[in-house]
Amino acid sequence: MNPQQEMEQRGQCKWRITVFEEEYFQGKSCEFTMECQNILDRDFRKIRSIKVENGPWIGYEYPEFQGQQFVLEKGDYPCYQAWSGNSSYRTEHLLSFRPIKCANHSDSKVTLYECEDFQGRKFEMCDDYPSLQAMGWCSKEVPSIKVNSGAWVAYQFPGYRGYQYILERDRRQGEFRNYNEYSTQAHTNQIQSIRRIQH
């Protein structure tokens, strides 16, 4: 038995997710402790409900970690409304997912920039902000972001609503020089709330 299997057997796996083919934890299911690039390769048609037992994850609309992304923190997601929340973009199923390995809720820091390529006025933060404008950011847009530590989820609208962009220190060295780098489906640099990802 390898160390990974021993850890799983003792229930100490850092990341554990169970996916279901139908809503409300019905139909075919499978447990994962590592990324899945395409659930279709596992003879699933789609993922329509999820239980996250350990660690934060990102679920994607399409295979190969493409399309709209949704943060999946510890808890149950019985249907798509649970992971899309107040998103203006909803997808009724997910086709790939991976763990967020750098999430550290107690040690997270991010810097927002007024212009692309880390230019212009900047603002460093290490806490959750349901409204960037209320805390003094004078624009609805955030053209570039540098994640100094941890993992964050940025939202298009105040109150953690709208499109979600998961920003991790261990992706792109934490450097997101323009909005196209926030996600494969980023259509705007509008970000009005941001929070640390729970681990």
Biotite code that builds the C-alpha atoms (Angstrom):
import biotite.structure as struc

atoms = struc.array([
    struc.Atom([0.000, 0.000, 0.000], chain_id="A", res_id=1, res_name="MET", atom_name="CA", element="C"),
    struc.Atom([1.428, 3.396, -1.000], chain_id="A", res_id=2, res_name="ASN", atom_name="CA", element="C"),
    struc.Atom([1.352, 6.460, 1.319], chain_id="A", res_id=3, res_name="PRO", atom_name="CA", element="C"),
    struc.Atom([-1.615, 7.991, -0.544], chain_id="A", res_id=4, res_name="GLN", atom_name="CA", element="C"),
    struc.Atom([-3.684, 4.819, -0.060], chain_id="A", res_id=5, res_name="GLN", atom_name="CA", element="C"),
    struc.Atom([-2.679, 4.593, 3.605], chain_id="A", res_id=6, res_name="GLU", atom_name="CA", element="C"),
    struc.Atom([-3.713, 8.189, 4.182], chain_id="A", res_id=7, res_name="MET", atom_name="CA", element="C"),
    struc.Atom([-7.055, 7.608, 2.433], chain_id="A", res_id=8, res_name="GLU", atom_name="CA", element="C"),
    struc.Atom([-7.668, 4.456, 4.443], chain_id="A", res_id=9, res_name="GLN", atom_name="CA", element="C"),
    struc.Atom([-7.179, 6.399, 7.667], chain_id="A", res_id=10, res_name="ARG", atom_name="CA", element="C"),
    struc.Atom([-9.567, 9.077, 6.388], chain_id="A", res_id=11, res_name="GLY", atom_name="CA", element="C"),
    struc.Atom([-6.885, 11.758, 6.399], chain_id="A", res_id=12, res_name="GLN", atom_name="CA", element="C"),
    struc.Atom([-6.889, 12.633, 2.725], chain_id="A", res_id=13, res_name="CYS", atom_name="CA", element="C"),
    struc.Atom([-6.540, 16.380, 2.308], chain_id="A", res_id=14, res_name="LYS", atom_name="CA", element="C"),
    struc.Atom([-8.921, 16.475, -0.673], chain_id="A", res_id=15, res_name="TRP", atom_name="CA", element="C"),
    struc.Atom([-12.002, 14.294, -1.047], chain_id="A", res_id=16, res_name="ARG", atom_name="CA", element="C"),
    struc.Atom([-15.030, 14.841, -3.260], chain_id="A", res_id=17, res_name="ILE", atom_name="CA", element="C"),
    struc.Atom([-17.934, 12.604, -4.283], chain_id="A", res_id=18, res_name="THR", atom_name="CA", element="C"),
    struc.Atom([-19.727, 13.397, -7.526], chain_id="A", res_id=19, res_name="VAL", atom_name="CA", element="C"),
    struc.Atom([-23.158, 12.185, -8.618], chain_id="A", res_id=20, res_name="PHE", atom_name="CA", element="C"),
    struc.Atom([-24.651, 11.911, -12.068], chain_id="A", res_id=21, res_name="GLU", atom_name="CA", element="C"),
    struc.Atom([-28.073, 13.192, -10.977], chain_id="A", res_id=22, res_name="GLU", atom_name="CA", element="C"),
    struc.Atom([-29.369, 15.927, -8.694], chain_id="A", res_id=23, res_name="GLU", atom_name="CA", element="C"),
    struc.Atom([-29.862, 15.331, -4.954], chain_id="A", res_id=24, res_name="TYR", atom_name="CA", element="C"),
    struc.Atom([-27.088, 12.721, -4.773], chain_id="A", res_id=25, res_name="PHE", atom_name="CA", element="C"),
    struc.Atom([-28.845, 10.208, -7.018], chain_id="A", res_id=26, res_name="GLN", atom_name="CA", element="C"),
    struc.Atom([-27.582, 7.981, -9.808], chain_id="A", res_id=27, res_name="GLY", atom_name="CA", element="C"),
    struc.Atom([-24.043, 6.866, -10.454], chain_id="A", res_id=28, res_name="LYS", atom_name="CA", element="C"),
    struc.Atom([-21.446, 8.208, -8.015], chain_id="A", res_id=29, res_name="SER", atom_name="CA", element="C"),
    struc.Atom([-17.687, 8.179, -7.626], chain_id="A", res_id=30, res_name="CYS", atom_name="CA", element="C"),
    struc.Atom([-15.271, 9.477, -4.991], chain_id="A", res_id=31, res_name="GLU", atom_name="CA", element="C"),
    struc.Atom([-12.103, 11.345, -5.965], chain_id="A", res_id=32, res_name="PHE", atom_name="CA", element="C"),
    struc.Atom([-9.034, 12.515, -4.071], chain_id="A", res_id=33, res_name="THR", atom_name="CA", element="C"),
    struc.Atom([-7.370, 14.111, -7.095], chain_id="A", res_id=34, res_name="MET", atom_name="CA", element="C"),
    struc.Atom([-8.301, 16.020, -10.220], chain_id="A", res_id=35, res_name="GLU", atom_name="CA", element="C"),
    struc.Atom([-10.536, 14.684, -12.984], chain_id="A", res_id=36, res_name="CYS", atom_name="CA", element="C"),
    struc.Atom([-9.966, 16.257, -16.403], chain_id="A", res_id=37, res_name="GLN", atom_name="CA", element="C"),
    struc.Atom([-13.049, 14.717, -17.978], chain_id="A", res_id=38, res_name="ASN", atom_name="CA", element="C"),
    struc.Atom([-15.823, 12.912, -16.119], chain_id="A", res_id=39, res_name="ILE", atom_name="CA", element="C"),
    struc.Atom([-17.013, 11.498, -19.458], chain_id="A", res_id=40, res_name="LEU", atom_name="CA", element="C"),
    struc.Atom([-13.901, 9.274, -19.413], chain_id="A", res_id=41, res_name="ASP", atom_name="CA", element="C"),
    struc.Atom([-15.321, 7.643, -16.265], chain_id="A", res_id=42, res_name="ARG", atom_name="CA", element="C"),
    struc.Atom([-18.544, 6.618, -18.042], chain_id="A", res_id=43, res_name="ASP", atom_name="CA", element="C"),
    struc.Atom([-20.497, 9.498, -16.532], chain_id="A", res_id=44, res_name="PHE", atom_name="CA", element="C"),
    struc.Atom([-22.755, 11.660, -18.675], chain_id="A", res_id=45, res_name="ARG", atom_name="CA", element="C"),
    struc.Atom([-22.366, 14.693, -16.374], chain_id="A", res_id=46, res_name="LYS", atom_name="CA", element="C"),
    struc.Atom([-22.102, 15.789, -12.742], chain_id="A", res_id=47, res_name="ILE", atom_name="CA", element="C"),
    struc.Atom([-25.315, 17.212, -11.305], chain_id="A", res_id=48, res_name="ARG", atom_name="CA", element="C"),
    struc.Atom([-24.669, 17.041, -7.534], chain_id="A", res_id=49, res_name="SER", atom_name="CA", element="C"),
    struc.Atom([-21.570, 16.988, -5.333], chain_id="A", res_id=50, res_name="ILE", atom_name="CA", element="C"),
    struc.Atom([-20.457, 16.336, -1.760], chain_id="A", res_id=51, res_name="LYS", atom_name="CA", element="C"),
    struc.Atom([-17.148, 17.961, -0.781], chain_id="A", res_id=52, res_name="VAL", atom_name="CA", element="C"),
    struc.Atom([-15.742, 16.181, 2.259], chain_id="A", res_id=53, res_name="GLU", atom_name="CA", element="C"),
    struc.Atom([-12.240, 17.705, 2.377], chain_id="A", res_id=54, res_name="ASN", atom_name="CA", element="C"),
    struc.Atom([-10.496, 20.648, 0.821], chain_id="A", res_id=55, res_name="GLY", atom_name="CA", element="C"),
    struc.Atom([-11.711, 23.277, -1.596], chain_id="A", res_id=56, res_name="PRO", atom_name="CA", element="C"),
    struc.Atom([-12.192, 22.367, -5.264], chain_id="A", res_id=57, res_name="TRP", atom_name="CA", element="C"),
    struc.Atom([-12.967, 24.064, -8.571], chain_id="A", res_id=58, res_name="ILE", atom_name="CA", element="C"),
    struc.Atom([-15.676, 22.618, -10.800], chain_id="A", res_id=59, res_name="GLY", atom_name="CA", element="C"),
    struc.Atom([-15.671, 23.427, -14.510], chain_id="A", res_id=60, res_name="TYR", atom_name="CA", element="C"),
    struc.Atom([-18.408, 23.552, -17.088], chain_id="A", res_id=61, res_name="GLU", atom_name="CA", element="C"),
    struc.Atom([-16.348, 21.675, -19.708], chain_id="A", res_id=62, res_name="TYR", atom_name="CA", element="C"),
    struc.Atom([-13.649, 18.960, -19.799], chain_id="A", res_id=63, res_name="PRO", atom_name="CA", element="C"),
    struc.Atom([-9.958, 19.860, -19.416], chain_id="A", res_id=64, res_name="GLU", atom_name="CA", element="C"),
    struc.Atom([-10.732, 22.594, -16.838], chain_id="A", res_id=65, res_name="PHE", atom_name="CA", element="C"),
    struc.Atom([-12.411, 24.840, -19.392], chain_id="A", res_id=66, res_name="GLN", atom_name="CA", element="C"),
    struc.Atom([-15.481, 27.046, -19.301], chain_id="A", res_id=67, res_name="GLY", atom_name="CA", element="C"),
    struc.Atom([-17.145, 28.763, -16.402], chain_id="A", res_id=68, res_name="GLN", atom_name="CA", element="C"),
    struc.Atom([-15.614, 27.846, -13.033], chain_id="A", res_id=69, res_name="GLN", atom_name="CA", element="C"),
    struc.Atom([-17.290, 27.397, -9.658], chain_id="A", res_id=70, res_name="PHE", atom_name="CA", element="C"),
    struc.Atom([-15.653, 27.252, -6.227], chain_id="A", res_id=71, res_name="VAL", atom_name="CA", element="C"),
    struc.Atom([-16.663, 24.138, -4.255], chain_id="A", res_id=72, res_name="LEU", atom_name="CA", element="C"),
    struc.Atom([-15.875, 24.412, -0.553], chain_id="A", res_id=73, res_name="GLU", atom_name="CA", element="C"),
    struc.Atom([-16.656, 21.794, 2.092], chain_id="A", res_id=74, res_name="LYS", atom_name="CA", element="C"),
    struc.Atom([-20.354, 20.914, 2.076], chain_id="A", res_id=75, res_name="GLY", atom_name="CA", element="C"),
    struc.Atom([-23.176, 19.529, -0.051], chain_id="A", res_id=76, res_name="ASP", atom_name="CA", element="C"),
    struc.Atom([-24.226, 20.752, -3.481], chain_id="A", res_id=77, res_name="TYR", atom_name="CA", element="C"),
    struc.Atom([-27.527, 18.941, -4.246], chain_id="A", res_id=78, res_name="PRO", atom_name="CA", element="C"),
    struc.Atom([-28.145, 20.788, -7.528], chain_id="A", res_id=79, res_name="CYS", atom_name="CA", element="C"),
    struc.Atom([-26.577, 23.383, -9.814], chain_id="A", res_id=80, res_name="TYR", atom_name="CA", element="C"),
    struc.Atom([-28.136, 26.319, -7.950], chain_id="A", res_id=81, res_name="GLN", atom_name="CA", element="C"),
    struc.Atom([-25.997, 25.377, -4.926], chain_id="A", res_id=82, res_name="ALA", atom_name="CA", element="C"),
    struc.Atom([-22.680, 25.847, -6.765], chain_id="A", res_id=83, res_name="TRP", atom_name="CA", element="C"),
    struc.Atom([-23.739, 28.680, -9.070], chain_id="A", res_id=84, res_name="SER", atom_name="CA", element="C"),
    struc.Atom([-25.340, 30.618, -6.213], chain_id="A", res_id=85, res_name="GLY", atom_name="CA", element="C"),
    struc.Atom([-26.256, 34.109, -7.315], chain_id="A", res_id=86, res_name="ASN", atom_name="CA", element="C"),
    struc.Atom([-24.235, 33.784, -10.497], chain_id="A", res_id=87, res_name="SER", atom_name="CA", element="C"),
    struc.Atom([-25.603, 35.467, -13.576], chain_id="A", res_id=88, res_name="SER", atom_name="CA", element="C"),
    struc.Atom([-24.281, 32.448, -15.429], chain_id="A", res_id=89, res_name="TYR", atom_name="CA", element="C"),
    struc.Atom([-25.634, 29.029, -14.603], chain_id="A", res_id=90, res_name="ARG", atom_name="CA", element="C"),
    struc.Atom([-24.681, 25.641, -15.886], chain_id="A", res_id=91, res_name="THR", atom_name="CA", element="C"),
    struc.Atom([-26.723, 22.610, -14.879], chain_id="A", res_id=92, res_name="GLU", atom_name="CA", element="C"),
    struc.Atom([-23.745, 20.244, -14.823], chain_id="A", res_id=93, res_name="HIS", atom_name="CA", element="C"),
    struc.Atom([-19.979, 20.092, -14.460], chain_id="A", res_id=94, res_name="LEU", atom_name="CA", element="C"),
    struc.Atom([-17.569, 17.972, -16.500], chain_id="A", res_id=95, res_name="LEU", atom_name="CA", element="C"),
    struc.Atom([-14.160, 18.433, -14.809], chain_id="A", res_id=96, res_name="SER", atom_name="CA", element="C"),
    struc.Atom([-12.807, 19.433, -11.407], chain_id="A", res_id=97, res_name="PHE", atom_name="CA", element="C"),
    struc.Atom([-9.593, 19.803, -9.443], chain_id="A", res_id=98, res_name="ARG", atom_name="CA", element="C"),
    struc.Atom([-8.491, 20.598, -5.884], chain_id="A", res_id=99, res_name="PRO", atom_name="CA", element="C"),
    struc.Atom([-7.305, 24.071, -4.884], chain_id="A", res_id=100, res_name="ILE", atom_name="CA", element="C"),
    struc.Atom([-4.064, 23.130, -3.201], chain_id="A", res_id=101, res_name="LYS", atom_name="CA", element="C"),
    struc.Atom([-2.789, 26.569, -2.129], chain_id="A", res_id=102, res_name="CYS", atom_name="CA", element="C"),
    struc.Atom([-5.883, 27.713, -0.207], chain_id="A", res_id=103, res_name="ALA", atom_name="CA", element="C"),
    struc.Atom([-4.925, 29.019, 3.222], chain_id="A", res_id=104, res_name="ASN", atom_name="CA", element="C"),
    struc.Atom([-7.734, 31.041, 4.766], chain_id="A", res_id=105, res_name="HIS", atom_name="CA", element="C"),
    struc.Atom([-5.596, 32.393, 7.620], chain_id="A", res_id=106, res_name="SER", atom_name="CA", element="C"),
    struc.Atom([-2.691, 33.443, 5.374], chain_id="A", res_id=107, res_name="ASP", atom_name="CA", element="C"),
    struc.Atom([-4.082, 34.957, 2.186], chain_id="A", res_id=108, res_name="SER", atom_name="CA", element="C"),
    struc.Atom([-3.013, 38.202, 0.561], chain_id="A", res_id=109, res_name="LYS", atom_name="CA", element="C"),
    struc.Atom([-3.918, 39.725, -2.789], chain_id="A", res_id=110, res_name="VAL", atom_name="CA", element="C"),
    struc.Atom([-3.090, 43.001, -4.562], chain_id="A", res_id=111, res_name="THR", atom_name="CA", element="C"),
    struc.Atom([-5.554, 44.681, -6.922], chain_id="A", res_id=112, res_name="LEU", atom_name="CA", element="C"),
    struc.Atom([-4.313, 47.084, -9.612], chain_id="A", res_id=113, res_name="TYR", atom_name="CA", element="C"),
    struc.Atom([-6.008, 49.987, -11.346], chain_id="A", res_id=114, res_name="GLU", atom_name="CA", element="C"),
    struc.Atom([-4.517, 49.100, -14.764], chain_id="A", res_id=115, res_name="CYS", atom_name="CA", element="C"),
    struc.Atom([-3.363, 46.027, -16.678], chain_id="A", res_id=116, res_name="GLU", atom_name="CA", element="C"),
    struc.Atom([0.141, 44.638, -16.114], chain_id="A", res_id=117, res_name="ASP", atom_name="CA", element="C"),
    struc.Atom([0.175, 45.694, -12.430], chain_id="A", res_id=118, res_name="PHE", atom_name="CA", element="C"),
    struc.Atom([0.200, 49.410, -13.224], chain_id="A", res_id=119, res_name="GLN", atom_name="CA", element="C"),
    struc.Atom([-1.499, 52.350, -11.550], chain_id="A", res_id=120, res_name="GLY", atom_name="CA", element="C"),
    struc.Atom([-3.007, 52.596, -8.095], chain_id="A", res_id=121, res_name="ARG", atom_name="CA", element="C"),
    struc.Atom([-2.885, 49.379, -6.069], chain_id="A", res_id=122, res_name="LYS", atom_name="CA", element="C"),
    struc.Atom([-4.633, 48.030, -3.027], chain_id="A", res_id=123, res_name="PHE", atom_name="CA", element="C"),
    struc.Atom([-3.434, 45.129, -0.865], chain_id="A", res_id=124, res_name="GLU", atom_name="CA", element="C"),
    struc.Atom([-5.949, 43.073, 1.061], chain_id="A", res_id=125, res_name="MET", atom_name="CA", element="C"),
    struc.Atom([-5.952, 40.051, 3.323], chain_id="A", res_id=126, res_name="CYS", atom_name="CA", element="C"),
    struc.Atom([-9.643, 39.877, 4.227], chain_id="A", res_id=127, res_name="ASP", atom_name="CA", element="C"),
    struc.Atom([-13.013, 39.309, 2.555], chain_id="A", res_id=128, res_name="ASP", atom_name="CA", element="C"),
    struc.Atom([-14.760, 42.282, 0.941], chain_id="A", res_id=129, res_name="TYR", atom_name="CA", element="C"),
    struc.Atom([-18.439, 41.957, -0.086], chain_id="A", res_id=130, res_name="PRO", atom_name="CA", element="C"),
    struc.Atom([-18.130, 45.351, -1.801], chain_id="A", res_id=131, res_name="SER", atom_name="CA", element="C"),
    struc.Atom([-14.840, 46.685, -3.155], chain_id="A", res_id=132, res_name="LEU", atom_name="CA", element="C"),
    struc.Atom([-16.400, 50.096, -3.782], chain_id="A", res_id=133, res_name="GLN", atom_name="CA", element="C"),
    struc.Atom([-17.542, 50.339, -0.146], chain_id="A", res_id=134, res_name="ALA", atom_name="CA", element="C"),
    struc.Atom([-13.950, 49.765, 0.988], chain_id="A", res_id=135, res_name="MET", atom_name="CA", element="C"),
    struc.Atom([-12.625, 52.526, -1.250], chain_id="A", res_id=136, res_name="GLY", atom_name="CA", element="C"),
    struc.Atom([-11.960, 50.982, -4.679], chain_id="A", res_id=137, res_name="TRP", atom_name="CA", element="C"),
    struc.Atom([-13.357, 53.685, -6.972], chain_id="A", res_id=138, res_name="CYS", atom_name="CA", element="C"),
    struc.Atom([-14.103, 51.528, -10.003], chain_id="A", res_id=139, res_name="SER", atom_name="CA", element="C"),
    struc.Atom([-16.223, 48.501, -10.868], chain_id="A", res_id=140, res_name="LYS", atom_name="CA", element="C"),
    struc.Atom([-13.222, 47.128, -12.749], chain_id="A", res_id=141, res_name="GLU", atom_name="CA", element="C"),
    struc.Atom([-10.036, 45.392, -11.616], chain_id="A", res_id=142, res_name="VAL", atom_name="CA", element="C"),
    struc.Atom([-7.749, 45.150, -14.672], chain_id="A", res_id=143, res_name="PRO", atom_name="CA", element="C"),
    struc.Atom([-4.973, 43.084, -13.023], chain_id="A", res_id=144, res_name="SER", atom_name="CA", element="C"),
    struc.Atom([-4.450, 41.100, -9.823], chain_id="A", res_id=145, res_name="ILE", atom_name="CA", element="C"),
    struc.Atom([-1.455, 39.619, -8.060], chain_id="A", res_id=146, res_name="LYS", atom_name="CA", element="C"),
    struc.Atom([-2.106, 36.802, -5.567], chain_id="A", res_id=147, res_name="VAL", atom_name="CA", element="C"),
    struc.Atom([0.671, 37.018, -2.995], chain_id="A", res_id=148, res_name="ASN", atom_name="CA", element="C"),
    struc.Atom([-0.552, 34.029, -0.956], chain_id="A", res_id=149, res_name="SER", atom_name="CA", element="C"),
    struc.Atom([-3.504, 31.674, -0.716], chain_id="A", res_id=150, res_name="GLY", atom_name="CA", element="C"),
    struc.Atom([-6.467, 31.378, -3.058], chain_id="A", res_id=151, res_name="ALA", atom_name="CA", element="C"),
    struc.Atom([-9.304, 33.804, -3.669], chain_id="A", res_id=152, res_name="TRP", atom_name="CA", element="C"),
    struc.Atom([-12.609, 33.898, -5.504], chain_id="A", res_id=153, res_name="VAL", atom_name="CA", element="C"),
    struc.Atom([-13.498, 37.212, -7.156], chain_id="A", res_id=154, res_name="ALA", atom_name="CA", element="C"),
    struc.Atom([-17.061, 38.013, -8.217], chain_id="A", res_id=155, res_name="TYR", atom_name="CA", element="C"),
    struc.Atom([-18.470, 40.248, -10.912], chain_id="A", res_id=156, res_name="GLN", atom_name="CA", element="C"),
    struc.Atom([-20.960, 41.978, -8.581], chain_id="A", res_id=157, res_name="PHE", atom_name="CA", element="C"),
    struc.Atom([-21.097, 43.073, -4.921], chain_id="A", res_id=158, res_name="PRO", atom_name="CA", element="C"),
    struc.Atom([-22.296, 40.537, -2.365], chain_id="A", res_id=159, res_name="GLY", atom_name="CA", element="C"),
    struc.Atom([-20.374, 37.651, -3.957], chain_id="A", res_id=160, res_name="TYR", atom_name="CA", element="C"),
    struc.Atom([-22.680, 37.475, -6.989], chain_id="A", res_id=161, res_name="ARG", atom_name="CA", element="C"),
    struc.Atom([-22.156, 37.051, -10.714], chain_id="A", res_id=162, res_name="GLY", atom_name="CA", element="C"),
    struc.Atom([-19.320, 35.337, -12.556], chain_id="A", res_id=163, res_name="TYR", atom_name="CA", element="C"),
    struc.Atom([-16.743, 33.651, -10.314], chain_id="A", res_id=164, res_name="GLN", atom_name="CA", element="C"),
    struc.Atom([-13.008, 33.848, -10.950], chain_id="A", res_id=165, res_name="TYR", atom_name="CA", element="C"),
    struc.Atom([-10.796, 31.566, -8.860], chain_id="A", res_id=166, res_name="ILE", atom_name="CA", element="C"),
    struc.Atom([-7.371, 33.172, -8.395], chain_id="A", res_id=167, res_name="LEU", atom_name="CA", element="C"),
    struc.Atom([-4.601, 30.975, -6.936], chain_id="A", res_id=168, res_name="GLU", atom_name="CA", element="C"),
    struc.Atom([-1.034, 31.682, -5.881], chain_id="A", res_id=169, res_name="ARG", atom_name="CA", element="C"),
    struc.Atom([0.188, 28.452, -7.461], chain_id="A", res_id=170, res_name="ASP", atom_name="CA", element="C"),
    struc.Atom([-1.342, 29.201, -10.892], chain_id="A", res_id=171, res_name="ARG", atom_name="CA", element="C"),
    struc.Atom([0.474, 31.655, -13.180], chain_id="A", res_id=172, res_name="ARG", atom_name="CA", element="C"),
    struc.Atom([2.791, 32.407, -10.210], chain_id="A", res_id=173, res_name="GLN", atom_name="CA", element="C"),
    struc.Atom([-0.215, 34.283, -8.825], chain_id="A", res_id=174, res_name="GLY", atom_name="CA", element="C"),
    struc.Atom([0.000, 36.882, -11.614], chain_id="A", res_id=175, res_name="GLU", atom_name="CA", element="C"),
    struc.Atom([-3.125, 37.795, -13.583], chain_id="A", res_id=176, res_name="PHE", atom_name="CA", element="C"),
    struc.Atom([-1.987, 40.621, -15.890], chain_id="A", res_id=177, res_name="ARG", atom_name="CA", element="C"),
    struc.Atom([-5.370, 41.205, -17.531], chain_id="A", res_id=178, res_name="ASN", atom_name="CA", element="C"),
    struc.Atom([-8.924, 39.921, -17.242], chain_id="A", res_id=179, res_name="TYR", atom_name="CA", element="C"),
    struc.Atom([-8.426, 37.280, -19.973], chain_id="A", res_id=180, res_name="ASN", atom_name="CA", element="C"),
    struc.Atom([-6.193, 35.440, -17.498], chain_id="A", res_id=181, res_name="GLU", atom_name="CA", element="C"),
    struc.Atom([-8.875, 35.275, -14.765], chain_id="A", res_id=182, res_name="TYR", atom_name="CA", element="C"),
    struc.Atom([-10.702, 32.410, -16.505], chain_id="A", res_id=183, res_name="SER", atom_name="CA", element="C"),
    struc.Atom([-11.156, 30.809, -19.914], chain_id="A", res_id=184, res_name="THR", atom_name="CA", element="C"),
    struc.Atom([-14.628, 32.381, -19.910], chain_id="A", res_id=185, res_name="GLN", atom_name="CA", element="C"),
    struc.Atom([-13.777, 35.855, -18.556], chain_id="A", res_id=186, res_name="ALA", atom_name="CA", element="C"),
    struc.Atom([-15.663, 38.431, -20.636], chain_id="A", res_id=187, res_name="HIS", atom_name="CA", element="C"),
    struc.Atom([-15.011, 41.510, -18.509], chain_id="A", res_id=188, res_name="THR", atom_name="CA", element="C"),
    struc.Atom([-12.637, 42.932, -15.915], chain_id="A", res_id=189, res_name="ASN", atom_name="CA", element="C"),
    struc.Atom([-15.586, 43.868, -13.724], chain_id="A", res_id=190, res_name="GLN", atom_name="CA", element="C"),
    struc.Atom([-14.933, 42.626, -10.171], chain_id="A", res_id=191, res_name="ILE", atom_name="CA", element="C"),
    struc.Atom([-16.872, 44.117, -7.274], chain_id="A", res_id=192, res_name="GLN", atom_name="CA", element="C"),
    struc.Atom([-16.388, 41.621, -4.415], chain_id="A", res_id=193, res_name="SER", atom_name="CA", element="C"),
    struc.Atom([-13.664, 39.190, -3.394], chain_id="A", res_id=194, res_name="ILE", atom_name="CA", element="C"),
    struc.Atom([-13.141, 36.631, -0.630], chain_id="A", res_id=195, res_name="ARG", atom_name="CA", element="C"),
    struc.Atom([-10.634, 34.088, 0.586], chain_id="A", res_id=196, res_name="ARG", atom_name="CA", element="C"),
    struc.Atom([-11.360, 30.472, -0.275], chain_id="A", res_id=197, res_name="ILE", atom_name="CA", element="C"),
    struc.Atom([-12.169, 28.375, 2.799], chain_id="A", res_id=198, res_name="GLN", atom_name="CA", element="C"),
    struc.Atom([-9.914, 25.375, 3.370], chain_id="A", res_id=199, res_name="HIS", atom_name="CA", element="C"),
])
